[in-house]
Amino acid sequence: MSRILPPDVSEAHFDAALEKFRSVLGAEHVISTPEELEAFHDPYPTTSEPEFLPGAVVFPSTAEEVQKLVEIANEYRVPLSPTATGKNLGYGGAAPRLSGAVVVQTARRMNKIIEVNEKYAYALIEPGVTYFDLYNHIQEKGYNLWVDVPDLGWGSVVGNALDRGVGYTPYGDHWSWQTGLEVVLPDGDLLRTGMGAMSNAKTWQLFGYGFGPYPDGLFTQSNFGIVTKMGIALMPAPPATETFLITFDKEEDLEQIVDIMLPLRIGMAPLQSVPVVRNIILDAAAQTKRSRWLPDGGPLTPEIINQMKQELNLGYWNMYGSVYGSPPQIELFLGMIKDAFTAIPGARFFTTKDRAEDTPGSHILHDRHKINQGIPSIDEQQILEWVPNGAHIGFSPISEPDGAEAMKQFEMVRDRSYEYGPDYAAQFAVGLREMHHICLFLYNSAEAADRERTIALGRKLVAEGAEHGYGEYRTHLQLMDQVMETFDFNDNALLRFHERIKDALDPNSIMAPGKSGIWGARYRDAGHQLPR
């Protein structure tokens, strides 16, 4: 493969920048050979031609080193692409939106747990701290605290919050629980937000707003800076926990499920955790391979889906959630939940005590029991074994928690999946006033036709979803420009606002060009033939 450079940076300027990067970090912390860079490609390619390729990767160890990298990048107009662990799989991983950009990988050497405060239940951490790291630290210290975890615990706590990821305890909206940032801005300046803007602050992680405008949200899913520290609130561990599974036999049960759920969820009792409603294909993929059901390939017919339901002792929809508190409170809440949902004909209610982990179809219930207690897991990666050379991209529209709307969105995505080829494997994660419809399109990444069909499906659904008023909350690199364009109120006023901020903070357009569809003036106006 020939060398990859940014579209308007000469080889001489790029090499000069790399040499200065080496002088700051040490030569061993700057990599640029094709073999070394392969780990920073999109692990799940979506096209036949290579895209989103880094020109180099650097590994800083301090905020001061990040500042120096940014200053050098401005001097030579070399674009940067910050990432933490790069585990944002299905959305591009560690790959840059603009090929040739230098990936600033903060996780390898910026991985300190600076503080965990048990009394006030918070942590101050660097971007390389994973959910496993923070959980293990809390266990070693014996703190009576939980960290809310997503489905896979190998990623960065900071990175997940910045991409507005979700978990499943009452602290499941990760960004809402961040408690202050330290950020290197595109000109190399160092900013602390909230009360951290006071050099001797005692309450940085206790009051995130500080004084004046609240800028923290500008650094989520954006290209306005590199976060080098973040505070995160932790959940005091409750006295006890129990996790339940409710199975529903029919596709059309979804409407009743959602309508029953809303009043039980919006008051945060008895549905205290973030409940998930997963379809049988996602649950089957999390514990079996597709070849078990279709050794010779072919579509998942209603007969095959019924076979899955019977052999795994699950429904078409399977709802998982947890309740917390004293044993009497748990018993009360479980009874309320069971009575409400078993009003749906054919619904069945189980807890972890009813179904041993080694019985068919029960592994997910016990995995959710761990996750819903803040215990990191990577068991869910089994879904990548569903097809050979397994990969996925996500389509994740937001909808109101209304039964008719849930059915409408489900039928739209399901029917398009059948049309384009990937199986419909999905879940609804239900917040207080919205639902994340997280659809995983699993495909064989070694087959060009599979890659092309899958990204075509993604493009079709972004457009069709927008027609019905459904916006995505995060997306793959390939779809960022299209998704941003769907936020079209008042001639795309939101994008125009972002562009004004981008041009003011980053006049050289060196910080993650194209991230979330935001291009600085240098790339937006110069006529470069960029993948848009």
ZAFIDO-507082 format. One record per residue (C-alpha): z, y, x; residue in one letter. Coordinates in steps of 0.25 Angstrom, whole numbers, padded with zeros to 4 digits, always signed. Example, Ala and Ser with C-alpha at 12.3 -4.5 7.8 and 13.67 -1.06 7.14 Angstrom:
+0031-0018+0049a+0029-0004+0055s
This chain:
+0000+0000+0000m-0004+0014+0005s+0007+0024+0008r+0012+0031-0005i+0014+0046-0004l+0017+0057-0015p+0004+0063-0020p+0004+0076-0013d+0012+0073+0000v+0005+0071+0013s+0009+0059+0022e+0013+0069+0033a+0023+0076+0023h+0028+0063+0018f+0031+0057+0031d+0038+0069+0036a+0047+0069+0024a+0050+0054+0027l+0053+0057+0041e+0063+0068+0036k+0069+0058+0026f+0071+0049+0038r+0078+0059+0046s+0088+0062+0034v+0091+0047+0030l+0087+0039+0042g+0074+0031+0043a+0080+0019+0037e+0082+0026+0023h+0068+0030+0022v+0057+0020+0018i+0042+0021+0016s+0035+0009+0019t+0027+0002+0008p+0036-0011+0009e+0049-0003+0009e+0044+0005-0003l+0041-0006-0012e+0055-0007-0017a+0054+0007-0023f+0041+0004-0031h+0042+0002-0046d+0047-0012-0047p+0040-0014-0060y+0026-0009-0058p+0018-0004-0071t+0004-0002-0066t-0006-0009-0057s-0006+0002-0047e+0006+0005-0039p+0014+0017-0044e+0027+0025-0041f+0027+0021-0026l+0037+0028-0017p+0032+0035-0004g+0046+0032+0003a+0060+0029-0001v+0073+0036+0005v+0087+0032+0004f+0097+0044+0005p+0112+0042+0006s+0118+0055+0002t+0115+0067-0007a+0113+0076+0006e+0102+0066+0010e+0095+0067-0003v+0095+0082-0002q+0088+0081+0012k+0078+0071+0006l+0075+0081-0005v+0073+0093+0005e+0064+0085+0013i+0056+0080+0001a+0054+0095-0003n+0050+0099+0011e+0038+0089+0011y+0036+0088-0004r+0039+0073-0005v+0043+0069-0018p+0056+0060-0020l+0060+0050-0030s+0075+0047-0032p+0080+0034-0036t+0093+0027-0036a+0093+0012-0036t+0079+0011-0042g+0083+0001-0052k+0076+0009-0063n+0068-0003-0066l+0057-0003-0077g+0057+0012-0075y+0051+0013-0061g+0063+0008-0052g+0064+0017-0039a+0049+0021-0039a+0045+0035-0039p+0037+0042-0050r+0028+0048-0040l+0022+0039-0030s+0025+0043-0016g+0038+0049-0019a+0050+0046-0009v+0060+0038-0017v+0074+0043-0014v+0083+0030-0016q+0097+0035-0018t+0103+0022-0021a+0103+0014-0007r+0112+0024+0000r+0118+0033-0011m+0127+0023-0017n+0141+0028-0017k+0151+0027-0028i+0158+0040-0025i+0169+0039-0035e+0174+0031-0047v+0185+0037-0054n+0192+0028-0063e+0201+0038-0070k+0189+0046-0075y+0179+0035-0076a+0168+0040-0067y+0160+0037-0055a+0152+0046-0045l+0141+0038-0038i+0128+0039-0030e+0115+0034-0036p+0115+0021-0028g+0127+0016-0036v+0123+0005-0045t+0130+0000-0057y+0134-0013-0049f+0140-0004-0038d+0148+0005-0048l+0153-0007-0056y+0157-0015-0043n+0164-0002-0038h+0172-0001-0051i+0176-0015-0051q+0180-0015-0036e+0189-0003-0039k+0195-0009-0052g+0191+0003-0060y+0192+0001-0075n+0178+0007-0077l+0164+0003-0081w+0151+0008-0077v+0140+0008-0088d+0129-0001-0083v+0114-0003-0088p+0108-0016-0090d+0105-0018-0075l+0116-0013-0065g+0109-0013-0052w+0104+0002-0054g+0110+0015-0050s+0121+0021-0059v+0116+0035-0056v+0101+0031-0058g+0103+0025-0071n+0110+0037-0077a+0100+0046-0071l+0089+0038-0079d+0098+0038-0091r+0100+0023-0091g+0110+0017-0101v+0121+0006-0101g+0129+0000-0112y+0143+0004-0112t+0148+0016-0119p+0144+0023-0106y+0130+0018-0108g+0122+0032-0107d+0123+0033-0092h+0118+0047-0091w+0128+0052-0101s+0140+0047-0092w+0135+0053-0079q+0145+0063-0074t+0138+0072-0064g+0127+0072-0053l+0124+0076-0039e+0109+0078-0037v+0100+0082-0026v+0090+0092-0032l+0075+0093-0029p+0077+0104-0019d+0088+0096-0012g+0100+0104-0018d+0112+0096-0022l+0118+0097-0036l+0130+0092-0043r+0131+0092-0058t+0142+0094-0068g+0156+0097-0062m+0151+0092-0049g+0144+0105-0047a+0158+0110-0042m+0160+0106-0028s+0174+0102-0030n+0173+0097-0044a+0184+0087-0049k+0176+0084-0062t+0162+0080-0058w+0162+0067-0065q+0171+0071-0076l+0163+0083-0082f+0148+0081-0080g+0143+0094-0086y+0149+0104-0077g+0146+0119-0080f+0132+0125-0085g+0120+0117-0088p+0121+0102-0086y+0109+0097-0077p+0113+0082-0075d+0103+0077-0085g+0092+0084-0077l+0093+0073-0067f+0091+0061-0076t+0077+0055-0076q+0073+0067-0068s+0067+0072-0055n+0077+0084-0053f+0085+0078-0042g+0092+0066-0035i+0105+0062-0040v+0115+0058-0029t+0128+0057-0037k+0132+0054-0051m+0145+0053-0059g+0146+0042-0070i+0156+0040-0080a+0162+0026-0081l+0168+0019-0093m+0182+0015-0093p+0183+0000-0095a+0187-0004-0109p+0198-0014-0112p+0187-0025-0117a+0173-0027-0120t+0164-0036-0128e+0149-0037-0129t+0142-0042-0142f+0128-0047-0145l+0121-0046-0159i+0108-0053-0161t+0098-0049-0172f+0087-0058-0176d+0076-0049-0180k+0068-0038-0174e+0070-0030-0186e+0085-0031-0185d+0084-0019-0175l+0084-0009-0186e+0097-0014-0192q+0103-0015-0178i+0101-0001-0174v+0105+0005-0188d+0118-0003-0188i+0121+0001-0173m+0120+0016-0174l+0133+0019-0182p+0140+0009-0173l+0135+0015-0160r+0135+0030-0162i+0150+0030-0163g+0151+0021-0151m+0159+0011-0159a+0159+0000-0161p+0146+0000-0153l+0152+0006-0140q+0142+0001-0130s+0127+0004-0130v+0122-0008-0138p+0108-0014-0134v+0099-0021-0144v+0090-0030-0136r+0078-0039-0141n+0077-0053-0138i+0066-0052-0128i+0075-0043-0119l+0086-0053-0121d+0077-0065-0118a+0072-0057-0105a+0086-0055-0100a+0089-0070-0099q+0075-0078-0099t+0061-0077-0095k+0049-0075-0104r+0043-0088-0099s+0055-0096-0106r+0050-0091-0119w+0035-0091-0116l+0031-0100-0105p+0017-0098-0106d+0018-0083-0109g+0013-0076-0122g+0020-0066-0132p+0034-0067-0137l+0031-0072-0151t+0042-0071-0162p+0044-0086-0160e+0047-0084-0145i+0056-0073-0149i+0063-0081-0159n+0065-0092-0148q+0071-0082-0139m+0081-0078-0150k+0085-0092-0153q+0086-0098-0139e+0094-0085-0134l+0102-0084-0147n+0098-0070-0148l+0092-0061-0159g+0079-0053-0158y+0089-0041-0156w+0102-0043-0148n+0112-0032-0148m+0122-0031-0136y+0134-0021-0135g+0149-0021-0131s+0162-0016-0137v+0173-0010-0129y+0188-0008-0131g+0201-0016-0134s+0199-0030-0139p+0202-0026-0154p+0192-0015-0153q+0181-0024-0148i+0184-0034-0159e+0183-0022-0169l+0170-0017-0163f+0163-0030-0162l+0167-0033-0176g+0161-0020-0181m+0148-0023-0173i+0147-0037-0178k+0148-0033-0192d+0138-0022-0191a+0127-0030-0185f+0128-0043-0191t+0125-0037-0204a+0110-0038-0199i+0106-0052-0204p+0105-0062-0192g+0113-0054-0183a+0123-0062-0174r+0135-0056-0166f+0140-0061-0153f+0150-0057-0141t+0151-0062-0127t+0161-0072-0132k+0152-0078-0142d+0140-0081-0132r+0143-0086-0118a+0134-0080-0107e+0128-0093-0104d+0123-0096-0118t+0108-0093-0122p+0105-0078-0124g+0119-0073-0121s+0118-0068-0106h+0114-0054-0111i+0126-0053-0120l+0135-0056-0108h+0127-0047-0098d+0128-0035-0109r+0143-0038-0109h+0143-0035-0094k+0134-0023-0094i+0142-0017-0106n+0155-0018-0098q+0148-0010-0086g+0146-0023-0078i+0132-0021-0071p+0122-0033-0072s+0108-0036-0068i+0106-0048-0078d+0096-0040-0086e+0086-0040-0075q+0083-0054-0080q+0073-0047-0089i+0063-0046-0078l+0062-0061-0077e+0056-0061-0091w+0042-0060-0086v+0036-0063-0072p+0037-0052-0062n+0046-0045-0072g+0046-0030-0074a+0048-0020-0085h+0046-0006-0089i+0055+0001-0100g+0051+0008-0113f+0064+0015-0117s+0063+0024-0129p+0074+0031-0136i+0076+0030-0151s+0087+0033-0162e+0096+0022-0165p+0089+0020-0179d+0085+0006-0184g+0071+0010-0189a+0068+0018-0176e+0073+0006-0168a+0064-0004-0175m+0052+0006-0174k+0054+0008-0159q+0056-0007-0157f+0043-0011-0165e+0035-0001-0157m+0039-0006-0143v+0039-0021-0148r+0025-0020-0153d+0019-0012-0141r+0026-0023-0132s+0018-0034-0140y+0006-0026-0139e+0006-0023-0123y+0013-0036-0119g+0027-0034-0114p+0038-0041-0122d+0047-0031-0130y+0061-0033-0123a+0070-0021-0127a+0083-0016-0131q+0089-0005-0138f+0101+0002-0131a+0108+0010-0142v+0115+0023-0138g+0123+0032-0148l+0111+0039-0154r+0099+0033-0147e+0093+0020-0143m+0086+0016-0130h+0075+0006-0133h+0074-0001-0119i+0061-0009-0119c+0058-0017-0106l+0044-0021-0105f+0044-0033-0096l+0031-0036-0088y+0025-0044-0076n+0024-0033-0066s+0015-0042-0057a+0004-0042-0069e-0004-0029-0069a-0007-0031-0084a+0007-0032-0087d+0011-0019-0080r-0001-0012-0086e+0003-0017-0100r+0017-0013-0099t+0016+0001-0094i+0005+0003-0105a+0016-0002-0115l+0025+0008-0109g+0015+0020-0111r+0012+0016-0125k+0026+0015-0129l+0030+0028-0123v+0019+0035-0131a+0022+0027-0144e+0037+0029-0143g+0035+0044-0141a+0026+0045-0153e+0038+0039-0161h+0048+0048-0154g+0054+0038-0144y+0056+0044-0130g+0059+0035-0118e+0072+0038-0110y+0067+0033-0097r+0054+0027-0092t+0046+0020-0081h+0039+0029-0070l+0026+0026-0076q+0029+0032-0090l+0038+0044-0086m+0027+0055-0088d+0023+0049-0101q+0037+0048-0106v+0040+0062-0102m+0028+0067-0110e+0033+0061-0123t+0045+0071-0122f+0035+0081-0128d+0043+0091-0136f+0037+0105-0135n+0026+0102-0125d+0035+0093-0117n+0046+0104-0115a+0055+0093-0109l+0045+0090-0097l+0042+0105-0095r+0057+0107-0094f+0058+0096-0084h+0046+0101-0076e+0053+0115-0075r+0065+0109-0069i+0058+0100-0060k+0049+0112-0054d+0062+0121-0052a+0070+0110-0046l+0059+0103-0038d+0048+0112-0035p+0042+0102-0025n+0042+0091-0035s+0049+0082-0025i+0059+0075-0034m+0054+0063-0042a+0041+0068-0047p+0037+0063-0060g+0051+0057-0064k+0052+0057-0079s+0038+0063-0080g+0043+0076-0073i+0033+0081-0062w+0036+0093-0053g+0025+0104-0053a+0020+0098-0040r+0015+0085-0046y+0014+0091-0061r+0004+0102-0057d-0003+0098-0045a-0012+0088-0051g-0008+0075-0044h-0013+0063-0050q+0001+0057-0053l+0003+0045-0062p+0007+0052-0075r
